[in-house]
Amino acid sequence: MYENKITLAKWSHRFLAWLIDIILVSVVVHLISYVIFGTSILMIGLKNPSFNFDAHFFYFIGFGLLDDVVYLFYWAILEKRSGQSIGKMVLKIKTTDLHGQSISFRDSIVQSFGKTFLLPIDVIVGWIFTNKNRQRLFNKISDTIVIKQFSSDEAKLII
């Protein structure tokens, strides 16, 4: 019986996938805020010089939390469904369990939580206590890894 070889994704590919996702989701969220509010949250202070940041602190915090919730569910839903966000699709990498299989929604939420809310801590702790699986802290907690995704022709060459 043949099994596909699991090849872990490089840290640089994982970072680039994350960056693509951050840029993409940020653009969408700010376009939506523009449609709903007539301006992007980033432009409020520039368009209205009398805008008092201190007086609107909770307004900014609310948008920050909204962004974070969007990121969390964006990653959790896409990575549960196919193991891939759009950034991961572009870089041909995928989130799986330790055996290369699909992950549960619970595991998807856990590993997405780390990169949404605690990425610096998540990565630093993961690097300090790194193992052969190149896992961030929340990857370890959820028993997930990020692997390279091969086309069927590439997989046949590896077998």
ABEGO torsion letter per residue (X at the ends): XBBBBBBBBBAAAAAAAAAAAAAAAAAAAAAAAAAAAGBBAAAAAAABAABBAAAAAAAAAAAAAAAAAAAAAAAAAAAAAAGBBAAAAAAGBBBBBAAGBBBBAAAAAAAAAAAAAAAAAAAAAAAAABBAAGBBAAAAAAGBBBBBBBBAAAAAAAX
